[in-house]
Amino acid sequence: VGIKTKVFFSFGHIGETIEDVEKTFEFIDKHEE
């Protein structure tokens, strides 16, 4: 658990599709240091 879970619960309920969530995760992965 961590930022991905927070992002999922922050934005998932807005109505994003799972594809949008996965794109968000990819963005986070690319920008995490």
MODELLER restraints for C-alpha pairs under 7 A, 6 or more apart:
rsr = mdl.restraints
at = mdl.atoms
rsr.add(forms.Gaussian(group=physical.xy_distance, feature=features.Distance(at['CA:4:A'], at['CA:25:A']), mean=6.58, stdev=0.5))
rsr.add(forms.Gaussian(group=physical.xy_distance, feature=features.Distance(at['CA:8:A'], at['CA:21:A']), mean=6.82, stdev=0.5))
